[in-house]
Amino acid sequence: MVSSERHVAWGGVSCAPAHVVRPDMTTSGIAGGSYLAYGAGRSYGDTCLPAGDTLVHTASLNQIISFDAQKGILRAGAGLSLRKIIEHILPHGWFLPVTPGTAEVTLGGALANDVHGKNHHVAGTFGRFVRAFELVRSDRAPIVCTASANSDYFAATIGGMGLTGVATWIEIELVPVRSANIRQTITRFADIESYFAVNESRTPATYSVAWIDGLAPRNALGRGILIEGEHADDGDFPVIRKASVDIPFVAPFTLVWRTPLKLMNALYMRQREGESVVDTEKFFYPLDRIGRWSRLYGPRGFHQFQCVIPEKAAPVTVRQLLEIAHDDAGGSNLVVLKKFGDFDSPGMLSFPMAGYTLTMDFPDRGEGTSTLLKKLDAATLSAGGRINPYKTRAMSTETFRASFPHWRKLLPFLDPRAESQFSRRVGLYSREEQSSPATIGVATLHIR
């Protein structure tokens, strides 16, 4: 099926109407020009938006192909959402080994971005649990990739942001659970130094994330709540809840106002400390309760900044980043901090590394926001950190290459016709195209 539509990334940046192909699990194809696979559009920046002619929409690749309920092995189409997977596997006592902060991303998106979650410090990235996938490219027949077969394409595609081709199906390992509920523990901390003291003073839980009041006054900079969790063992498997409210259109102007946000943050800080039992949705996906919530930011959208800082430099640098946000923008609407473990991902271009990762949201206010993001990037790189490419739509070539100094390793495995707005901006394209930019092939890309 072919159409011409406008597609949007989660942060509000959009692409012009493109030649849209919706493949199925059997046959379809596109010919000529450049292309990019597109799943749910949940990348905050422009890594999910094509730079050229064709967008391959994977929504129809949404079937569960096989599920071994004894061994916990799932194979499914790349366009299937994590929510649909959870709905299928959770009643059987299985859960995703790694999940980001939304269940609405597709399986292919989780692979392409090698997503991480609240348990990176004990599990690493999503890519560590990928067993196999089929990769369709414009320059060769489809191949099945594993850690031992076509292992170079396996490594390049995990975290490769869709630039190595289209993954049609993916097989992953799951983790056993005895409940859909989470035993959650809340601990308040007064400032950012207190967070590091609390976090380093005890054995971490399986899941751990800190919410920080990004709009707090400077004398309380970094105050927040440490949220920890373990899977309960009560044998209860309630149905996962879906969004109760949906934002049907982009607001004509931003509806994310600082005054009510400050009040909400103050109330959130006052929640009771200690242990409670919450469901999967509340613990992992609190923002999913409002469908398409990013539309509240209005037509200009917003930017999400995410970095990772090496562990030794983190206490000083995280405070520095919070101070920059406070002084330049009055703070951030949403701030999250969590620890990354020392796990090597199989992906060549995966974002996480050992240390602490800080995430901040900022409404797009033009040049002032651009200047702010440049300051945050510079402070991160000075500390030996890196910026998350699929969370930003402002990353420069210099910042990308400083964040990923081994980026050239990916070049031989990029599909010569796959191109995103991100890859065009930072100069990430195949060696074939580097040597002769005018010789992009016109072979047909077949989706099986």
C-alpha positions in Angstrom: 0.0 0.0 0.0 1.4 3.4 -1.0 0.3 6.9 0.1 1.7 10.4 0.8 1.5 11.5 4.4 3.3 13.8 6.9 4.9 11.9 9.8 6.0 13.4 13.1 8.6 12.4 15.7 7.7 12.5 19.4 9.4 15.8 20.1 7.3 17.6 17.5 9.6 17.8 14.5 8.0 16.5 11.3 8.9 15.4 7.8 7.3 16.6 4.6 4.8 14.3 2.9 6.7 11.3 1.7 6.1 8.3 -0.5 4.8 5.9 2.2 5.0 2.1 1.8 3.2 -0.2 4.2 4.6 -3.6 3.7 3.1 -6.9 5.0 4.8 -10.0 6.1 4.8 -11.5 2.6 5.5 -9.1 -0.2 5.7 -5.5 -1.2 8.5 -3.2 -2.4 9.8 0.2 -3.2 12.1 1.4 -5.9 14.5 4.3 -6.3 15.9 7.0 -4.1 16.5 6.8 -0.4 14.2 5.3 2.3 13.9 4.8 6.0 11.8 2.4 8.2 9.3 4.1 10.5 7.6 2.4 13.4 5.6 4.4 16.0 7.5 7.6 15.7 8.5 7.6 19.4 12.0 8.8 18.8 12.1 12.3 20.3 14.4 13.6 17.6 14.7 13.1 13.9 16.4 9.7 13.7 13.0 8.1 12.7 12.3 10.6 9.9 13.4 9.9 6.3 15.6 12.5 4.6 14.5 11.6 1.1 11.9 9.9 -0.9 10.3 7.0 0.9 9.2 6.1 4.4 8.7 2.3 5.0 5.9 2.2 7.6 6.2 -1.1 9.6 2.7 -0.9 11.2 1.5 -3.9 9.2 4.4 -6.1 10.5 2.5 -6.5 13.8 2.0 -10.2 14.2 3.4 -12.6 16.9 5.0 -15.3 14.8 5.9 -17.7 17.6 6.0 -17.7 21.4 7.5 -20.5 23.5 5.7 -20.1 26.8 8.0 -22.7 28.4 11.4 -21.2 27.4 10.3 -17.6 27.2 11.3 -17.0 23.5 9.2 -14.7 21.4 9.5 -13.9 17.6 7.3 -11.1 16.3 7.0 -8.6 13.5 9.1 -5.5 13.9 6.0 -3.2 13.8 4.4 -4.8 16.9 4.3 -2.6 19.9 5.8 -3.5 23.2 2.3 -3.0 24.8 0.8 -5.7 22.5 3.7 -8.0 23.4 3.2 -7.5 27.1 -0.5 -8.2 26.8 0.3 -11.5 25.2 3.2 -12.7 27.4 2.5 -11.4 30.9 -0.5 -13.7 31.7 2.0 -16.6 30.9 4.4 -15.3 33.5 6.9 -13.6 31.2 8.0 -9.9 30.9 10.3 -7.9 28.7 13.9 -8.1 29.8 14.4 -4.4 29.1 11.7 -1.8 28.5 11.9 2.0 28.0 9.6 4.5 29.6 6.8 3.9 27.1 5.1 0.6 26.0 4.0 2.2 22.7 7.4 1.8 20.9 7.7 -0.9 18.3 9.9 -4.0 18.6 11.8 -2.7 15.6 12.3 0.7 17.3 13.6 -1.0 20.4 16.1 -2.8 18.3 17.1 0.2 16.1 17.8 2.3 19.2 19.0 -0.4 21.5 16.8 1.0 24.2 17.5 0.9 27.9 15.3 0.9 31.0 15.3 1.3 34.8 17.3 -1.9 35.1 20.3 -1.2 33.0 22.6 -1.4 36.0 21.7 -5.1 36.3 20.6 -6.1 32.8 22.2 -3.8 30.2 20.4 -2.8 27.0 17.6 -4.4 25.0 20.1 -5.7 22.4 21.7 -8.1 24.9 18.4 -10.1 24.7 18.0 -10.2 20.9 18.5 -13.7 19.5 17.9 -13.1 15.8 16.2 -10.9 13.2 15.7 -10.8 9.5 17.3 -7.8 7.8 16.1 -6.6 4.4 18.4 -4.3 2.4 18.4 -2.6 -0.9 21.7 -4.1 -2.1 21.4 -7.8 -1.3 19.0 -10.6 -0.5 17.4 -10.7 2.9 19.6 -12.1 5.7 19.0 -13.6 9.1 21.3 -12.1 11.7 22.4 -13.6 15.0 25.5 -13.2 17.2 27.2 -15.9 15.2 25.6 -15.7 11.7 26.0 -12.4 9.8 27.3 -11.1 13.2 28.7 -7.9 11.7 25.2 -6.9 10.5 23.8 -8.1 13.8 26.1 -5.7 15.7 25.6 -2.8 13.2 21.8 -3.0 13.3 21.4 -3.1 17.1 21.5 0.6 17.9 22.0 1.4 14.2 18.9 3.7 14.1 17.4 1.9 11.0 20.3 2.8 8.8 21.4 -0.8 8.0 18.1 -1.8 6.4 14.6 -2.9 7.5 14.2 -5.5 10.3 11.1 -7.4 9.4 10.9 -9.8 12.4 12.9 -10.0 15.7 13.3 -12.8 18.2 14.0 -12.0 21.8 14.5 -13.7 25.2 12.1 -12.9 27.9 12.4 -12.9 31.7 10.1 -14.9 34.0 7.9 -13.1 36.6 5.4 -14.2 39.2 3.2 -11.2 39.1 2.3 -8.2 37.0 2.7 -6.1 40.1 5.7 -4.3 41.3 6.9 -3.8 44.9 7.8 -0.2 44.8 9.9 1.7 47.3 10.0 5.5 47.6 12.9 7.5 49.1 13.0 11.3 49.1 16.3 13.2 48.9 16.9 16.9 49.5 19.4 17.7 46.8 21.6 16.1 44.1 24.4 15.3 46.5 21.9 13.4 48.7 20.8 11.3 45.7 24.3 10.1 45.0 24.8 9.4 48.7 21.6 7.4 49.0 22.1 5.6 45.7 25.7 4.5 46.5 25.0 3.5 50.1 23.0 0.3 49.4 22.5 -2.6 47.0 20.4 -1.4 44.2 17.0 -2.9 43.4 16.3 -4.5 40.1 14.6 -1.3 38.9 15.8 2.1 40.0 15.1 5.6 38.7 15.2 9.1 40.3 12.6 11.7 39.5 14.1 15.2 40.1 12.1 18.4 40.6 13.5 20.3 37.7 11.7 23.5 38.6 13.0 23.6 42.2 14.7 26.8 43.4 18.5 27.0 43.3 18.9 26.3 47.0 17.0 23.0 46.5 18.6 22.1 43.2 18.4 18.3 42.5 15.8 17.4 45.2 13.6 14.5 44.2 12.5 11.0 44.8 14.3 7.7 44.3 11.8 5.1 42.9 12.9 1.4 43.2 11.1 -1.7 42.3 11.1 -5.5 42.3 8.6 -7.8 40.6 6.1 -9.0 43.2 5.5 -12.7 43.7 1.7 -12.7 44.5 0.7 -14.5 41.3 -1.6 -11.6 40.3 -1.7 -10.8 36.6 -4.2 -8.0 36.0 -4.7 -6.6 32.5 -2.4 -3.8 31.7 -4.2 -0.5 31.5 -4.3 1.7 28.4 -4.3 5.5 28.2 -7.4 7.0 29.9 -7.0 10.4 28.1 -5.9 11.1 24.6 -4.8 14.4 23.0 -6.5 14.3 19.6 -4.6 17.2 18.0 -1.6 19.4 18.4 -2.4 22.3 20.6 -2.3 25.7 18.8 0.1 27.0 21.6 1.9 25.2 24.5 -0.4 24.0 27.3 2.6 23.0 29.4 2.8 25.9 31.8 5.3 26.3 34.6 3.0 27.5 37.4 0.9 24.3 37.5 3.9 22.2 36.9 5.6 23.6 40.0 2.5 22.9 42.0 2.4 19.3 40.7 6.1 18.8 41.5 5.6 20.1 45.0 2.8 17.6 45.6 4.7 14.8 44.0 7.6 15.4 46.4 5.2 15.0 49.3 4.1 11.4 48.5 4.6 8.9 51.3 8.0 7.2 51.6 8.2 3.4 52.0 7.0 0.4 50.2 3.7 -0.1 48.2 2.5 -2.4 45.5 1.7 -0.9 42.1 0.8 -2.3 38.7 3.1 -2.6 35.7 1.6 0.5 34.0 2.0 2.8 36.9 5.6 1.8 37.5 7.0 1.5 34.0 4.8 3.7 31.9 3.2 6.5 33.9 3.2 8.9 30.9 1.3 6.4 28.7 -1.8 7.2 30.7 -2.1 10.3 28.5 -2.2 9.3 24.9 0.0 11.5 22.6 0.8 13.8 25.4 3.7 15.4 23.5 1.0 17.4 21.5 0.4 19.5 24.6 3.7 21.3 23.8 2.0 22.9 20.8 3.3 23.3 17.2 6.9 24.1 18.2 7.2 20.9 20.2 10.0 20.3 22.7 13.5 19.0 23.0 14.7 16.1 25.2 18.3 16.2 26.2 19.8 12.9 27.5 23.4 12.3 28.3 25.5 9.8 30.2 28.4 10.8 32.4 31.1 8.5 33.7 30.6 7.5 37.3 33.5 9.5 38.9 32.6 12.7 37.1 28.8 12.3 37.6 28.2 14.1 41.0 29.9 17.3 39.8 28.8 17.3 36.2 25.1 16.4 36.9 25.0 19.4 39.3 26.6 21.6 36.6 24.0 20.5 34.1 21.1 21.2 36.5 22.6 24.6 37.2 22.8 25.4 33.4 19.2 24.4 32.9 18.1 26.5 35.9 20.1 29.6 35.0 19.3 29.5 31.2 15.8 28.2 31.1 14.4 28.4 34.6 14.8 24.6 34.9 13.4 21.6 33.1 9.8 20.4 32.9 10.8 16.8 33.5 14.1 15.5 34.9 15.1 11.8 35.3 18.3 10.4 36.6 19.4 6.8 36.7 22.5 4.6 36.9 23.9 2.6 34.0 25.8 -0.6 34.6 29.1 -1.7 33.1 27.6 -3.8 30.3 28.9 -4.1 26.8 26.0 -4.0 24.3 26.3 -6.1 21.1 25.5 -3.0 19.2 28.2 -0.9 17.6 26.5 2.5 18.3 24.6 1.9 21.5 24.2 5.0 23.7 24.6 3.6 27.3 28.0 3.2 29.1 28.9 2.8 32.7 27.9 5.9 34.7 24.8 8.0 35.3 22.3 9.2 32.7 20.4 12.4 33.0 17.3 13.3 30.9 15.7 16.8 30.7 12.8 18.2 28.7 12.7 21.7 27.3 10.0 23.4 25.2 11.3 24.8 21.9 11.8 28.5 22.4 14.0 29.1 19.4 17.5 30.4 19.6 17.6 30.4 23.4 16.9 26.7 23.5 19.5 26.0 20.9 22.1 27.9 23.0 21.1 26.0 26.1 21.4 22.6 24.4 24.9 23.5 23.1 26.0 24.4 26.6 24.6 21.1 28.0 26.4 19.2 25.2 29.7 20.9 25.9 29.6 20.2 29.6 28.8 16.6 28.9 31.6 16.1 26.5 34.1 17.9 28.8 33.3 15.3 31.4 33.9 12.4 29.0 30.2 11.7 28.5 28.1 11.3 25.4 24.7 12.5 24.1 21.8 10.2 23.1 21.3 10.6 19.3 17.7 9.3 19.2 16.6 11.8 21.9 17.8 15.0 20.2 17.0 16.9 17.1 19.8 19.4 17.6 23.0 17.2 17.6 25.8 18.6 15.5 28.3 16.5 13.5 31.0 17.4 16.0 28.9 16.4 19.0 27.9 13.1 17.4 31.5 12.2 16.6 32.8 13.2 20.0 30.1 11.1 21.6 30.8 8.1 19.4 34.5 8.3 18.4 34.2 4.8 16.9 31.4 5.8 14.5 33.3 4.8 11.4 33.0 1.2 12.3 29.4 1.4 11.3 29.9 2.8 7.8 30.6 -0.5 5.9 27.3 -1.9 7.1 25.0 1.0 6.3 22.5 0.4 3.6 23.6 2.8 0.7 20.0 4.0 0.3 18.9 4.2 4.0 19.0 7.9 5.2 17.4 9.8 8.0 17.2 13.5 8.7 19.6 12.7 11.6 22.1 10.8 9.5 22.2 13.5 6.8 22.8 16.2 9.4 25.7 14.5 11.1 27.2 13.0 8.0 26.6 9.4 8.8 26.4 7.5 5.5 27.9 4.5 3.9 31.4 4.4 2.4 29.9 3.7 -1.0 28.0 7.0 -0.8 31.0 8.8 0.6 33.1 7.8 -2.4 30.4 8.6 -4.9 27.4 10.5 -3.5 25.6 10.5 -6.9 25.6 6.7 -7.4 22.8 5.7 -5.0 21.2 2.6 -6.5 17.7 2.1 -7.7 17.3 -1.5 -6.7 13.9 -2.6 -5.4 13.7 -3.1 -1.7 11.5 -6.2 -1.0 9.9 -6.6 2.4 9.2 -10.3 3.2 
